[in-house]
Amino acid sequence: MTSTQKPPKSFWIISIVALIWNLMGVSAYLMQAFMTDEALSKLPEPEQALYHDVPAWVTAAFAIAVFGGTLGCIGLLLRKKWSKPVFILSLIGIIVQMIHNLFISNNMDVYGPGAIIMPIMVLIIGVYLIIYSKAAIQKGWLS
């Protein structure tokens, strides 16, 4: 038998903000995955080459990262312990995608040093959501 404690308002705020963050990631994924040839042709040549050279495993990792993060946030809002392993799966997707973007592709050549800021933010938030869900479990907020 498990008893859960009522989470503070900050729990709800963090969970909702994290859900919005992950929904923005889903939006970015969908825009990338379903980009039309017409939209792609409007990008500068180097960016077009990046989109053409994305392997299927990177696209899959991107999907796992954003849909996993979104599902994990829904789990938080439902106060479910399963949100933590889902966030871990999402983080694995983030790491796989970032390895490609930072070390295999030429993203840095195309976008410059600023291209590292968003991946670092995504990684930090992914790690934070695992730590936060673990703390929420320990405090009895999730069942």
Disulfide bonds with the S-S distance in Angstrom:
none
